[in-house]
């Protein structure tokens, strides 16, 4: 989102660069998380999800309302 003074001046490049930098930061972190993910981690998550009931959220396990 452009800052008020950037918007008033028609400056679109700075907000774009900030957004791009922020996105890349999150993408790099996600890649790092996946690289550190092990098969044992996968099996643990798989077992947790198998234990979920049909009326529970797949992600957090809370019951649907």
Secondary structure by P-SEA (a helix, b strand, c coil): cccaaaaaaccaaaaaaaaaaaaaaaaaaaaaaaaaccaaaaaaaaaaaaacccccccccccccc
